[in-house]
Amino acid sequence: MPESIDRLGSAFRGELIQPTDRDYDAARKVYNGMIDKRPRLIARCVDAADIIAAVRYGGERGMLTAIRGGGHNGGGLGTCDGGLVIDVSRMKGVRVDPEARTARVGPGCVWGDVDHATHAFGLAVPSGFISTTGVAGLTLGGGIGYLTRRYGLTIDNLLSVDMVLADGHFVTANGSENADLFWAVRGGGGNFGVVSSFVFRLHPVSTVQFGPTFWPLEQAADVLKVYRKFIVTAPEDVDGFFAFLVVPPAPMFPEHLHRKTVCGIVWCGTGTSEETEKATRPMRSVGKPLLDAVGPAPFPVVQSTFDGLYPSGLQWYWRADNFTELSDAAIARHVEHGSTLPSMQSTMHLYPVNGAAQRVGRNQTAYSFREALFAEVIVGVDPDPANAGTITEWCKNYYDALHPYAAGGAYVNFMMEEGQERVQASFRDNYARLAIIKKKYDPTNFFRVNQNIKPAT
Ligand SMILES: Cc1cc2nc3c(=O)[nH]c(=O)nc-3n(C[C@H](O)[C@H](O)[C@H](O)COP(=O)(O)OP(=O)(O)OC[C@H]3O[C@@H](n4cnc5c(N)ncnc54)[C@H](O)[C@@H]3O)c2cc1C
């Protein structure tokens, strides 16, 4: 072990993994198989003391430093070439306080860990649509999921964080301590330090009404025209995202639909089955659905439904935008490109981001696009690296066709590395305040492997 790494080792209880180590290739892998980066050192932390040691080590040597939580980031921002990866994925652990309805969560947890722990108490944190995504990255970028309309974004339910700053100092940020930092981390990503612990507010969510309605592609335009109005006025205990998808050949779907490209809405209702049925009827009775299968399911089951379809290591290419409206012309473009999904796992989702999420003002957290009705994400996905070009091209073409109708910016967690202009467009007038806070807490831009906010000059 080189002398300098040995010096970190004496302050470090976790694992230090270098290119010559047997575990290196497994340890450097992230979720997106298109990302193939080779860090010089992976510091797998077990506690905040390890994070402090790793941050000081990287800082003193001027190393390019990435932070890795769940490793899911589309652009591979949880790793880097030739630098240091501060990997907190081993820092798991969830402590639920059922009386206070809060949970303290380790930064290495994925959402499945949290769902498992909170479900025992009939409670849940609003998170995403899949259980394998990291709590850390998803939360710090915003957090859009099945409970967004009812309970807001994940950051709207974040109460406090413990963090290690770029100079190695440990701080707590919440509504009363370091409130500027707390404002910035609610949407500003990993720009301000390494979070070593999260505290979330919990909500009474246990069994929900879950399942899809699928329609043939010929009805997609009609479905979208009803959906754009429906989702504005639908009761907030109903959430449903729109998708173009290929029906997976799974036993839960009738065989005649297997591998068929369709459009659909995936529902999650937090009311009773009668309430959900009544609230969703105006949408589910549009045209002639191919499948309409909504029924009760435990929330952790809902969250993990797509896990099998999207295992780690597939090729992913991402593009995203925000939309405040969906015009007839935009719908026509959607139908054109959504009908030509290039592989079974490729898809386009329109996530509604209204209801409770819109009751928070655009300057109340770093996350800016509160008035956007939909976060659109287009993903080209395939297991075979030989198809990387095809899925990328499809994704870019789809994005280019819809981008002229977009509101500007995008949800930062759905972006690849797309440059400063896109980052600034996503934060809008919050960017200037973020830059001032960045200068205060990270003046040298030590944490720059992210959707980067540059320190104010
Ligand atoms: C299959 C799939 C499904 C998804 N579904 C959703 C969804 O439903 N809703 C949604 O909102 N998003 C979703 N996303 C996007 C997801 O929010 C981002 O990819 C997010 O970056 C993942 O976080 P992570 O911790 O797993 O990623 P990582 O790659 O580990 O980290 C991503 C970034 O987060 C920051 N970071 C990580 N850990 C820390 C930490 N401890 N302290 C400070 N910064 C840190 C770093 O800046 C890093 O660059 C999905 C992604 C995938 C691949």
The ligand as an SDF file (V2000), in Angstrom:
LIG
                    3D

 53 58  0  0  0  0  0  0  0  0999 V2000
  -33.7420    2.7300  -12.4860 C   0  0  0  0  0  0  0  0  0  0  0  0
  -33.8090    4.1240  -11.9620 C   0  0  0  0  0  0  0  0  0  0  0  0
  -34.9950    4.5980  -11.4560 C   0  0  0  0  0  0  0  0  0  0  0  0
  -35.0840    5.9010  -10.9550 C   0  0  0  0  0  0  0  0  0  0  0  0
  -36.2760    6.3230  -10.4610 N   0  0  0  0  0  0  0  0  0  0  0  0
  -36.3650    7.5390   -9.9070 C   0  0  0  0  0  0  0  0  0  0  0  0
  -37.5790    7.9660   -9.3200 C   0  0  0  0  0  0  0  0  0  0  0  0
  -38.5610    7.2350   -9.2860 O   0  0  0  0  0  0  0  0  0  0  0  0
  -37.6400    9.2090   -8.7800 N   0  0  0  0  0  0  0  0  0  0  0  0
  -36.5610   10.0420   -8.7570 C   0  0  0  0  0  0  0  0  0  0  0  0
  -36.6920   11.1480   -8.2260 O   0  0  0  0  0  0  0  0  0  0  0  0
  -35.3930    9.6580   -9.3240 N   0  0  0  0  0  0  0  0  0  0  0  0
  -35.2750    8.4450   -9.8890 C   0  0  0  0  0  0  0  0  0  0  0  0
  -34.0950    8.0510  -10.4710 N   0  0  0  0  0  0  0  0  0  0  0  0
  -33.0010    9.0210  -10.5590 C   0  0  0  0  0  0  0  0  0  0  0  0
  -32.2010    9.0280   -9.2690 C   0  0  0  0  0  0  0  0  0  0  0  0
  -32.8290    9.9260   -8.3730 O   0  0  0  0  0  0  0  0  0  0  0  0
  -30.7810    9.5110   -9.5420 C   0  0  0  0  0  0  0  0  0  0  0  0
  -30.1770    8.6120  -10.4220 O   0  0  0  0  0  0  0  0  0  0  0  0
  -29.9690    9.6380   -8.2610 C   0  0  0  0  0  0  0  0  0  0  0  0
  -28.7810   10.3350   -8.5520 O   0  0  0  0  0  0  0  0  0  0  0  0
  -29.6200    8.3030   -7.6660 C   0  0  0  0  0  0  0  0  0  0  0  0
  -29.0460    8.4410   -6.4170 O   0  0  0  0  0  0  0  0  0  0  0  0
  -27.9310    7.3740   -5.9290 P   0  0  0  0  0  0  0  0  0  0  0  0
  -27.5590    7.7020   -4.5310 O   0  0  0  0  0  0  0  0  0  0  0  0
  -28.4040    6.0040   -6.2130 O   0  0  0  0  0  0  0  0  0  0  0  0
  -26.7850    7.7160   -6.9720 O   0  0  0  0  0  0  0  0  0  0  0  0
  -25.1980    7.8750   -6.9190 P   0  0  0  0  0  0  0  0  0  0  0  0
  -24.7640    7.6030   -8.3130 O   0  0  0  0  0  0  0  0  0  0  0  0
  -24.5790    7.0870   -5.8350 O   0  0  0  0  0  0  0  0  0  0  0  0
  -25.0390    9.3990   -6.5760 O   0  0  0  0  0  0  0  0  0  0  0  0
  -25.5340   10.3740   -7.4190 C   0  0  0  0  0  0  0  0  0  0  0  0
  -25.0940   11.7460   -6.9680 C   0  0  0  0  0  0  0  0  0  0  0  0
  -25.6900   11.9990   -5.6930 O   0  0  0  0  0  0  0  0  0  0  0  0
  -24.7840   12.6490   -4.8440 C   0  0  0  0  0  0  0  0  0  0  0  0
  -24.6200   11.8530   -3.6070 N   0  0  0  0  0  0  0  0  0  0  0  0
  -24.7360   10.5160   -3.4460 C   0  0  0  0  0  0  0  0  0  0  0  0
  -24.5800   10.2070   -2.1510 N   0  0  0  0  0  0  0  0  0  0  0  0
  -24.3600   11.3540   -1.4840 C   0  0  0  0  0  0  0  0  0  0  0  0
  -24.1370   11.7000   -0.1300 C   0  0  0  0  0  0  0  0  0  0  0  0
  -24.1120   10.7870    0.8400 N   0  0  0  0  0  0  0  0  0  0  0  0
  -23.9290   13.0000    0.1740 N   0  0  0  0  0  0  0  0  0  0  0  0
  -23.9530   13.9550   -0.7770 C   0  0  0  0  0  0  0  0  0  0  0  0
  -24.1640   13.6990   -2.0820 N   0  0  0  0  0  0  0  0  0  0  0  0
  -24.3750   12.4140   -2.4230 C   0  0  0  0  0  0  0  0  0  0  0  0
  -23.4860   12.7980   -5.5570 C   0  0  0  0  0  0  0  0  0  0  0  0
  -23.3590   14.1090   -5.9990 O   0  0  0  0  0  0  0  0  0  0  0  0
  -23.5920   11.8770   -6.7450 C   0  0  0  0  0  0  0  0  0  0  0  0
  -22.9760   12.4720   -7.8160 O   0  0  0  0  0  0  0  0  0  0  0  0
  -33.9540    6.7440  -10.9540 C   0  0  0  0  0  0  0  0  0  0  0  0
  -32.7440    6.2670  -11.4500 C   0  0  0  0  0  0  0  0  0  0  0  0
  -32.6720    4.9750  -11.9430 C   0  0  0  0  0  0  0  0  0  0  0  0
  -31.3830    4.4760  -12.4850 C   0  0  0  0  0  0  0  0  0  0  0  0
  1  2  1  0
  2  3  1  0
  2 52  2  0
  3  4  2  0
  4  5  1  0
  4 50  1  0
  5  6  2  0
  6  7  1  0
  6 13  1  0
  7  8  2  0
  7  9  1  0
  9 10  1  0
 10 11  2  0
 10 12  1  0
 12 13  2  0
 13 14  1  0
 14 15  1  0
 14 50  1  0
 15 16  1  0
 16 17  1  0
 16 18  1  0
 18 19  1  0
 18 20  1  0
 20 21  1  0
 20 22  1  0
 22 23  1  0
 23 24  1  0
 24 25  2  0
 24 26  1  0
 24 27  1  0
 27 28  1  0
 28 29  2  0
 28 30  1  0
 28 31  1  0
 31 32  1  0
 32 33  1  0
 33 34  1  0
 33 48  1  0
 34 35  1  0
 35 36  1  0
 35 46  1  0
 36 37  1  0
 36 45  1  0
 37 38  2  0
 38 39  1  0
 39 40  1  0
 39 45  2  0
 40 41  1  0
 40 42  2  0
 42 43  1  0
 43 44  2  0
 44 45  1  0
 46 47  1  0
 46 48  1  0
 48 49  1  0
 50 51  2  0
 51 52  1  0
 52 53  1  0
M  END
$$$$
